[in-house]
Amino acid sequence: MEQDGIWVIDANNHFSGTWTGFGTLFWKSGKPRYVGGWERGERTGRGKVYDKEGGLYYDANWVLGKKFGQGREYDKTGQLKYCGEWARNLKEGYGKEFGDHRLVLYEGNFRLGERHGQGTLFSIKRSWISGHYTGEFKDGFKNGKGRQYHQDGSLKYDGTWRHDLKEGVFTVYYPTTTTRLYEGPFDPKAQPGGVRYKGEFSDDNRHGLGQSFFPNGSVEFDGEWRNGNRHGRGRSFFPNRSLRFEGEWFFGKEVLNGVVRRFRDDGSLEFKGVYDSGVRHGEGKEFYTNGNVESEGEWFLGRKNGAFKLYREDGSLWYVGDFRNNVRHGPGRAFEEDGKTFHEEEWQKGRRIRQSISSIL
């Protein structure tokens, strides 16, 4: 008997009108559409659904026409897409979703057809797994406490997600198989798998207060972040733990405004003073590598201008006088190493034009 372009027969090879028992529903082409149990004309019990080309689409348990209990879903190529529990035609309970190359894409709990509860989501690149997330899901999204792992299985992120985005306090780790993941000299003491960042996230980016770390465990940066960049007050360090820069940052770049401390590559203090728009402008001090003051005075647009004091490397004073455009200009006093004998001098554009005989304080 034909009904809506579909042939239906029961186990006795005829249509009974009740569709109860085991039977086959055919496409008009004659290919099976459903093979399995029936009750009062509805799919009930174990049964398989096929597409028009004859490919298996569902292999599931049915209750009055809806998938309930264990079942499998396939794509048009015959590859398994889902294996697990169903309720009212929706994924419900525990199950597995599969991606390309028959690799598990997700394994965990479902509710109303969405990933919900505890589960593991795998990242697949080409034909291999590049990492995975294990933790809480809500309505299909990573949501709640969770951990994300590197390809080698080592921990990458530990924190809280909201709608697939990292949100709140997080700890970020280096992979165990790589130790050089920063710009700078290689440190043989680097500890693979160590903490890479610890601090706040918002919208999947470092945002708020946080610390980034070198692989050797020493702090790389300590301060404020915005949208994944250093932004606001902060301090950066060398891998040997010596201070590199302290001041303001603007979207990842050092901002030389206000009181700033600049350091050499060896970690020694080079300058401490006032900057404006990236240049020295105001009171400041230059330092020798041994930590003693080299000069102190007023800068104007990056140049020495005004009263200055110059010191020897041992810390003794050797000149007091005026500067203009980075050179001595005007009256000054030069001291001998004993600190008592001095000469009164006059300078013009960096050239001495007068010097008095020695005097003693």
Secondary structure, DSSP 8 states (H G I E B T S, - for coil): -EETTEEEEETTSS--SS--EEEEEE-TTS-EEEEEEEETTEEEEEEEEE-TTS-EEEEEEEETTEEEEEEEEE-TTS-EEEEEEEETTEEEEEEEEE-GGG-EEEEEEEETTEEEEEEEEEEEETTEEEEEEEEEEETTEEEEEEEEE-TTS-EEEEEEEETTEE-EEEEEE--TT----SSS---TT--TT-EEEEEEEETTEEEEEEEEE-TTS-EEEEEEEETTEEEEEEEEE-TTS-EEEEEEEETTEEE--EEEEEE-TTS-EEEEEEEETTEEEEEEEEE-TTS-EEEEEEEETTEEEEEEEEE-TTS-EEEEEEEETTEEEEEEEEE-TTSSEEEEEEEETTEEEEE---EE-
